[in-house]
Amino acid sequence: MGQVTLKINGFPYVLGCPDGQEAHLEALGAELDARVSSIRAQVGNLGEARLLAMAGIMLADELADARAGQAPVQAASAEVDAAERLARLARRLDGVASRLARA
């Protein structure tokens, strides 16, 4: 069993993986770190958990689009799309937080 230490938003995360998959896991961690950094640059540091949640939801949204057969976002419109997604995701997260607070 391999082990990789990923640095995401400056914090280390030690994860296990099958032998030979270390480079793939490192690449995935780098992608997540880039997403978190992009979100932080646009909306500020909202706390580690919220930044990771927003990045995860953005990735899940992209996966849902891919499964639905929608075309990926073109690089030229990436900033506008990211801002729209962040606003939509912030509303979703606020809704979830409100429901959790009432529970």
C-alpha angles and dihedrals in degrees: 000000000000125000129209131185110214122194111214118176088345094304122113120233119187112208133176123224139169114284111272094027096088096102092049092051091048090052091050090049091050090052091051091047090052090051092049091047091051093050092047090051091053103041105016130244105318094172130283098272095048093046091050091046092051092048091048092049091048090052091046090050090052090048091051090050090050092049089050089053097247117153118254118256115271116240093241092062097037096106094050091045092048092052092049092047092048092052091048092046093047089055090049093049092048089052092050091047090050092050091048092049090054093048 
